[in-house]
Amino acid sequence: MATYLISYEIQSEHTRTIMDSLIRNLGEAMQITGTLWALKAEVSAKDLRDTLRDQVKTGDRLMIVKSGREAAWHNILGTNQWVVDNF
């Protein structure tokens, strides 16, 4: 199982709410900042993009990156232990 970082810029508040709900339902998810999520899932980054991109409208952005082996953070919304365990 991989851990991914999902970042998006979506203009519509309603669509951001839908995107957050979709991400939560895709696996074990933790919100890091307002529009940055960490997600443990058994699918590829391409599959995640294909699932989420229906919410991305003209002018919106979506980026999904499979995490590496090193991370550093400060004052995130989620728990430090989740990051330690999954990155």
TIDRENBA-187672 format. One record per residue (C-alpha): residue number from 1; residue in one letter; x, y, z. Coordinates in Angstrom, 2 decimals. Each point is the difference from the previous one (the first is absolute). Layout:
REM residues N
<rec NUM; a; <X; Y; Z>>,
...
REM end
This chain:
REM residues 87
<rec 1; m; <0.00; 0.00; 0.00>>,
<rec 2; a; <1.35; 3.43; -0.95>>,
<rec 3; t; <-0.40; 3.40; 1.61>>,
<rec 4; y; <-0.82; 2.88; -2.34>>,
<rec 5; l; <-0.06; 3.76; 0.41>>,
<rec 6; i; <-3.03; 1.55; -1.67>>,
<rec 7; s; <-0.08; 3.75; -0.50>>,
<rec 8; y; <-2.67; 2.00; -1.76>>,
<rec 9; e; <-1.12; 3.54; -0.77>>,
<rec 10; i; <-3.74; 0.07; -0.58>>,
<rec 11; q; <-1.91; 3.25; -0.31>>,
<rec 12; s; <-3.43; -1.24; 1.14>>,
<rec 13; e; <-0.45; -0.56; 3.73>>,
<rec 14; h; <-2.72; -2.57; -0.74>>,
<rec 15; t; <2.35; -1.92; -2.29>>,
<rec 16; r; <2.79; 0.11; 2.63>>,
<rec 17; t; <-2.41; -1.63; 2.46>>,
<rec 18; i; <-0.77; -2.74; -2.54>>,
<rec 19; m; <3.73; -0.50; -0.71>>,
<rec 20; d; <0.78; -0.35; 3.71>>,
<rec 21; s; <-2.75; -2.59; 0.38>>,
<rec 22; l; <1.25; -1.97; -3.02>>,
<rec 23; i; <3.56; -0.04; 1.35>>,
<rec 24; r; <-1.19; -1.20; 3.43>>,
<rec 25; n; <-1.85; -2.89; -1.66>>,
<rec 26; l; <2.96; -1.19; -2.10>>,
<rec 27; g; <2.04; -1.44; 2.87>>,
<rec 28; e; <1.62; 1.06; 3.23>>,
<rec 29; a; <0.16; 3.78; -0.37>>,
<rec 30; m; <1.35; 2.84; 2.11>>,
<rec 31; q; <-0.43; 3.68; -0.75>>,
<rec 32; i; <3.37; 1.78; 0.34>>,
<rec 33; t; <-1.01; 3.55; -0.92>>,
<rec 34; g; <-3.13; 1.54; -1.48>>,
<rec 35; t; <0.44; -1.60; -3.43>>,
<rec 36; l; <2.86; -2.48; 0.53>>,
<rec 37; w; <-0.76; -3.59; 0.95>>,
<rec 38; a; <1.99; -3.15; 0.70>>,
<rec 39; l; <-1.71; -3.19; -1.16>>,
<rec 40; k; <0.93; -3.67; 0.43>>,
<rec 41; a; <-1.49; -1.96; -2.87>>,
<rec 42; e; <0.61; -3.08; -2.11>>,
<rec 43; v; <-0.38; 1.77; -3.34>>,
<rec 44; s; <2.36; 1.97; -2.23>>,
<rec 45; a; <0.36; 3.78; -0.14>>,
<rec 46; k; <-1.56; -0.16; -3.48>>,
<rec 47; d; <-3.02; -1.90; 1.35>>,
<rec 48; l; <-0.42; 2.58; 2.77>>,
<rec 49; r; <0.20; 2.82; -2.53>>,
<rec 50; d; <-2.56; -1.67; -2.23>>,
<rec 51; t; <-2.37; -0.42; 2.97>>,
<rec 52; l; <0.34; 3.59; 1.22>>,
<rec 53; r; <0.29; 1.97; -3.23>>,
<rec 54; d; <-3.75; 0.12; -0.65>>,
<rec 55; q; <-0.12; 2.61; 2.78>>,
<rec 56; v; <2.74; 2.11; -1.61>>,
<rec 57; k; <-1.49; 2.74; -2.17>>,
<rec 58; t; <1.63; 2.52; -2.35>>,
<rec 59; g; <2.49; 2.04; 2.02>>,
<rec 60; d; <0.23; -2.58; 2.82>>,
<rec 61; r; <3.11; -2.10; 0.72>>,
<rec 62; l; <0.75; -3.48; 1.34>>,
<rec 63; m; <3.36; -1.60; 0.85>>,
<rec 64; i; <0.61; -3.51; 1.35>>,
<rec 65; v; <3.46; -1.18; 1.06>>,
<rec 66; k; <1.04; -3.36; 1.42>>,
<rec 67; s; <1.92; 0.72; 3.20>>,
<rec 68; g; <3.68; -0.73; 0.38>>,
<rec 69; r; <2.03; -0.98; 3.04>>,
<rec 70; e; <0.62; 3.35; 1.67>>,
<rec 71; a; <-2.35; 2.65; 1.36>>,
<rec 72; a; <0.13; 3.05; 2.25>>,
<rec 73; w; <-2.95; 2.03; 1.24>>,
<rec 74; h; <-1.22; 2.60; 2.44>>,
<rec 75; n; <-3.46; 0.79; 1.34>>,
<rec 76; i; <-2.02; -2.33; -2.23>>,
<rec 77; l; <-3.71; -0.64; 0.48>>,
<rec 78; g; <0.42; -3.77; 0.45>>,
<rec 79; t; <1.93; -1.91; 2.61>>,
<rec 80; n; <3.79; -0.22; 0.01>>,
<rec 81; q; <-0.20; -3.75; 0.68>>,
<rec 82; w; <-2.03; -0.59; -3.20>>,
<rec 83; v; <2.74; 1.68; -2.03>>,
<rec 84; v; <2.75; -1.96; 1.77>>,
<rec 85; d; <-1.83; -3.30; -0.56>>,
<rec 86; n; <-0.87; 0.59; -3.66>>,
<rec 87; f; <2.78; 1.99; -1.64>>,
REM end
